């Protein structure tokens, strides 16, 4: 073969082998328009909310000040012709460059409308008085150039509001509560808020606790009691509260008979309507060697918080008898009588407890308790 022809064939083969590699690799260059990527994350209990976006600034790539020319101009009102992919009616990408991506780990409500767990492309239709927010099932597109209305998961309408000045487009979270938060887009002098809420947050915690108690934590009496108490505090899944309470006392490898586990079983029995069983179990709890006056006092207060004043008074009484009126059992009697509405007895018990108070702060608290109840009796 001609030497030159051989060299030519070798070069052609080398280029053919390198072509797939060249196509598979890309170099790293700055983001388009120098719009830096950003992410913000907020938890609502077990639920994670995340927004990934690219952040343009008010001053353009060449330093030009665009203040007063963002809304209705750079970001046009209504749907727009993005001059690409033949998209004549496209929303705004709610950021720069690729999709702004809104991700939730669990099902949520967006301004009251349901949105399934997952990742969504966030788009917006700006308006002077009202904005439309679009959560698209396509979260991997470049901006809104490939927006398809048939992929909308949720659309909501929100009101824009004035904001303090933000040079860079920013997402942040406010109003961070146990069952909801507010996500806010802020840029220049405008903000676009929308509420993300979790209507079943307590059920999510219950489901997680139930799963955890089928694993290693199910062999811990402390965790079983904690799960049982969570159900009773929220007045739901009382059958599970009873099951876990019983396991904390008697289950092989997990059960421990102590004041904490047995008294918790008594609470679970009462919560399930088994008042006689609960009373007997409480009495048994007071015979256990680890019972203490402060622990029993706390148990009675827990019953009061759960709306069971009669059962609470029973515990206060058992505590007073078991520990012969020492602090804080004497003041516990006052608390118990107040809980069932017997104010004269509550005042008398508080006056008997006053000299037993261990410090000045407790003395002041008891005196305040007496003054409050005496004022209430006089006013009745």
C-alpha positions in Angstrom: 0.0 0.0 0.0 1.2 3.5 -0.8 2.8 5.0 2.4 0.8 8.2 2.0 -2.4 6.3 1.6 -1.6 4.3 4.7 -1.0 7.5 6.8 -4.3 8.9 5.5 -6.2 5.8 6.5 -4.6 5.8 10.0 -5.5 9.4 10.5 -9.1 8.8 9.4 -9.4 5.8 11.8 -8.0 7.8 14.7 -10.4 10.6 14.1 -13.3 8.1 13.9 -12.3 6.7 17.3 -12.0 10.1 18.8 -15.3 11.5 17.5 -17.6 9.7 20.1 -15.3 10.9 22.9 -15.4 14.4 21.7 -19.2 14.3 21.5 -19.4 12.8 25.0 -17.2 15.4 26.7 -17.9 19.1 27.2 -15.6 21.7 28.7 -16.6 23.8 31.7 -17.3 27.4 30.9 -19.0 30.1 32.9 -22.8 30.1 33.0 -24.6 31.9 30.2 -24.8 35.6 30.9 -22.7 35.0 34.1 -26.1 34.2 35.8 -24.8 32.2 38.8 -26.6 29.1 39.9 -28.2 29.1 43.3 -30.2 26.7 45.5 -32.4 27.2 48.6 -33.8 24.5 50.8 -36.4 24.5 53.6 -37.9 21.7 55.7 -41.5 21.6 56.8 -41.0 18.9 59.4 -40.2 15.7 57.4 -40.9 17.5 54.1 -38.1 19.0 52.1 -38.7 21.9 49.7 -35.9 22.9 47.3 -35.6 25.5 44.6 -32.7 25.4 42.1 -32.3 28.4 39.8 -30.0 30.7 38.0 -29.8 34.2 39.4 -29.6 37.2 37.0 -28.9 40.7 38.5 -30.5 44.1 37.8 -27.3 45.4 36.3 -26.9 43.6 33.0 -23.8 41.7 31.7 -22.2 44.9 30.5 -23.0 46.8 33.7 -26.0 48.7 32.4 -28.5 49.6 35.1 -31.9 48.1 34.3 -33.7 49.4 37.4 -37.3 50.2 36.4 -37.0 48.2 33.3 -37.2 44.7 34.7 -40.9 44.1 35.0 -43.0 44.5 31.8 -39.8 45.0 29.7 -36.9 42.6 30.3 -39.5 40.3 31.8 -42.6 41.0 29.7 -46.1 40.8 31.1 -48.2 37.9 29.9 -47.0 35.1 27.6 -44.1 36.0 25.3 -42.5 35.0 22.0 -39.1 33.7 23.1 -37.8 33.7 19.5 -36.7 30.1 19.7 -38.2 26.6 19.1 -41.2 28.4 17.5 -42.6 29.1 21.0 -44.9 32.1 20.4 -46.7 31.9 23.8 -44.2 31.1 26.5 -44.2 31.9 30.2 -41.1 33.3 31.9 -38.6 30.8 33.2 -38.7 32.3 36.8 -34.9 32.8 36.7 -32.3 32.6 34.0 -30.8 29.9 31.8 -32.1 26.3 32.5 -35.4 25.5 34.2 -35.9 26.8 37.6 -36.6 23.5 39.4 -39.0 23.2 42.3 -38.6 19.9 44.2 -40.7 18.5 47.1 -40.0 15.2 48.9 -43.7 14.6 49.8 -47.1 15.6 48.5 -47.9 19.2 49.4 -50.4 21.9 48.7 -49.4 25.0 46.7 -51.7 27.8 47.6 -54.2 25.1 48.5 -53.8 23.1 45.3 -52.3 19.5 45.5 -48.9 18.9 44.1 -47.4 15.4 44.1 -43.9 14.7 45.4 -41.3 15.2 42.7 -39.3 17.8 40.7 -41.0 20.4 38.6 -40.0 23.1 36.1 -41.2 26.4 37.7 -42.5 29.0 35.2 -44.4 32.2 35.7 -46.8 34.4 33.7 -46.2 37.9 35.1 -48.9 40.5 35.3 -49.2 44.0 36.8 -51.8 42.9 39.4 -51.7 39.0 39.3 -49.2 36.4 38.4 -49.8 32.8 37.3 -47.3 30.2 38.6 -46.9 27.0 36.6 -45.4 23.8 37.9 -44.5 21.7 34.9 -43.8 18.0 34.9 -40.8 18.7 32.6 -38.0 19.9 35.0 -35.1 19.3 32.6 -35.8 21.8 29.8 -33.8 24.8 29.0 -35.8 27.7 30.4 -39.3 28.1 28.9 -38.2 27.5 25.3 -39.7 24.0 25.3 -42.7 24.8 27.5 -45.7 22.5 26.8 -49.0 23.4 28.5 -50.1 19.8 28.4 -47.4 19.0 31.0 -48.7 21.5 33.6 -49.1 19.8 36.9 -50.5 22.8 38.8 -51.3 26.4 38.0 -52.0 28.9 40.7 -52.6 32.6 40.8 -50.9 34.9 43.3 -50.5 38.6 43.9 -47.2 40.4 43.5 -46.1 42.8 46.2 -43.4 45.5 46.8 -40.1 44.3 48.2 -36.9 45.8 49.5 -34.3 46.1 46.7 -32.6 42.9 45.5 -29.8 43.2 43.0 -29.8 39.5 42.3 -32.9 37.4 41.7 -33.4 35.5 44.9 -35.6 32.8 46.2 -36.1 32.6 50.0 -38.5 31.1 52.6 -40.5 33.0 55.2 -43.3 32.1 57.6 -41.5 28.8 58.5 -44.1 26.9 60.6 -44.6 23.2 61.5 -47.0 22.6 58.6 -46.3 25.3 56.1 -43.8 27.8 54.7 -43.9 30.7 52.2 -41.6 30.6 49.2 -40.8 34.0 47.8 -39.2 35.2 44.6 -37.6 38.6 45.1 -35.9 40.7 42.4 -35.4 44.4 42.0 -38.3 46.0 44.0 -40.9 43.2 43.5 -41.7 39.9 45.3 -43.9 37.0 44.3 -44.9 34.9 47.4 -46.6 31.5 47.4 -47.5 29.2 50.3 -46.4 25.6 50.5 -48.3 23.6 53.1 -48.4 20.0 54.4 -52.0 19.3 55.6 -51.1 15.8 56.9 -47.8 16.5 58.7 -48.9 14.6 61.9 -49.8 11.6 59.8 -46.4 11.7 58.1 -44.7 11.6 61.5 -47.0 8.7 62.6 -46.1 6.8 59.4 -42.4 7.3 60.0 -42.6 6.3 63.6 -44.6 3.2 62.7 -41.9 2.2 60.2 -39.1 2.9 62.6 -40.7 0.8 65.3 -40.6 -2.2 62.9 -36.8 -2.0 62.9 -34.2 -1.7 65.6 -36.0 1.0 67.5 -38.9 -1.4 68.0 -36.6 -3.2 70.6 -36.3 0.0 72.7 -38.8 0.6 75.4 -37.9 4.3 75.3 -38.8 4.6 71.6 -41.9 2.5 72.0 -43.1 4.8 74.8 -42.3 7.9 72.7 -44.3 6.5 69.8 -47.2 5.7 72.1 -47.2 9.2 73.6 -47.1 10.8 70.2 -50.3 9.1 69.3 -52.0 10.0 72.6 -50.8 13.6 72.4 -52.5 13.9 69.0 -55.5 11.8 69.9 -55.2 9.5 66.9 -54.1 5.9 66.2 -54.9 5.0 69.8 -54.8 1.3 68.9 -51.1 1.8 68.0 -50.6 3.8 71.2 -51.9 0.8 73.2 -49.9 -1.8 71.2 -46.6 0.1 71.6 -47.3 0.8 75.3 -47.9 -2.9 75.9 -44.7 -3.9 74.0 -42.7 -1.4 76.1 -43.7 -3.4 79.2 -43.9 -7.0 78.1 -42.3 -7.6 74.6 -39.4 -10.0 74.5 -36.2 -8.1 74.0 -37.8 -4.7 74.5 -40.1 -4.8 77.5 -39.1 -3.2 80.8 -41.3 -2.9 83.7 -40.6 0.5 85.3 -42.6 3.6 86.3 -42.2 5.2 82.9 -43.4 2.2 80.8 -46.2 1.0 83.2 -47.6 4.5 83.8 -47.6 5.1 80.0 -49.5 1.8 79.6 -52.0 3.1 82.0 -52.4 6.3 79.9 -52.9 4.3 76.8 -55.6 2.1 78.5 -57.4 5.2 79.6 -57.1 6.8 76.1 -58.7 3.7 74.7 -61.7 3.9 77.1 -60.4 1.2 79.5 -60.6 3.4 82.6 -60.7 0.6 85.2 -57.7 -1.2 83.7 -55.9 2.1 83.5 -56.5 2.9 87.2 -55.3 -0.5 88.2 -52.2 -0.1 86.1 -51.5 3.3 87.6 -51.7 1.8 91.1 -49.2 -0.9 90.0 -46.9 1.8 88.7 -46.7 3.4 92.1 -45.5 0.2 93.6 -42.4 0.0 91.4 -39.0 0.8 92.9 -38.0 3.5 90.5 -41.1 5.7 91.1 -40.2 9.3 92.2 -42.4 12.2 93.3 -41.2 14.5 90.4 -41.9 11.8 87.8 -45.3 11.1 89.1 -46.1 14.9 89.3 -45.0 15.3 85.7 -47.3 12.4 84.7 -50.3 14.0 86.4 -49.5 17.3 84.6 -49.4 15.3 81.3 -52.8 14.0 82.0 -54.1 17.5 82.6 -52.6 18.7 79.3 -54.4 15.7 77.7 -57.7 16.9 79.0 -58.1 14.2 81.7 -58.4 16.2 85.0 -60.1 13.4 87.0 -57.3 10.9 86.1 -54.7 13.6 86.9 -56.2 14.2 90.3 -56.0 10.4 91.0 -52.3 10.5 90.2 -51.7 13.6 92.3 -53.5 11.8 95.2 -51.5 8.6 94.8 -48.3 10.6 94.6 -49.2 12.5 97.8 -49.9 9.3 99.7 -46.9 7.4 98.3 -44.4 10.2 99.3 -46.3 11.5 102.4 -46.8 15.0 101.2 -43.2 16.0 100.4 -42.5 18.5 97.7 -43.9 18.7 95.0 -46.7 16.3 95.9 -48.4 18.8 98.2 -48.6 21.5 95.5 -49.7 18.7 93.1 -52.9 18.3 95.2 -53.6 22.0 94.6 -53.1 21.6 90.9 -55.3 18.5 90.9 -58.2 20.2 92.7 -58.0 23.2 90.5 -58.2 20.9 87.5 -61.6 19.4 88.6 -62.9 22.9 89.6 -62.7 22.5 93.4 -61.2 25.9 94.1 -61.6 26.0 97.9 -59.7 22.7 98.2 -57.1 23.9 95.7 -56.5 27.1 97.8 -56.2 25.1 101.0 -53.8 22.6 99.5 -51.7 25.4 98.0 -51.5 27.2 101.5 -50.3 23.9 103.0 -47.7 23.5 100.2 -46.3 27.1 100.6 -44.0 26.4 103.6 -42.7 23.3 101.9 -41.5 25.1 98.8 -37.8 24.5 98.3 -36.8 28.0 97.1 -38.0 31.6 96.8 -39.1 31.2 93.2 -41.4 28.3 94.0 -42.8 30.3 97.0 -43.6 33.2 94.7 -45.3 30.8 92.2 -47.5 29.2 94.8 -48.4 32.6 96.3 -49.4 33.8 92.8 -51.4 30.6 92.4 -53.3 31.3 95.7 -53.9 35.0 94.8 -55.2 34.1 91.4 -57.7 31.5 92.8 -58.8 33.7 95.7 -59.5 36.5 93.3 -61.5 34.0 91.1 -63.5 32.8 94.1 -64.3 36.3 95.2 -65.4 37.3 91.7 -67.7 34.3 91.3 
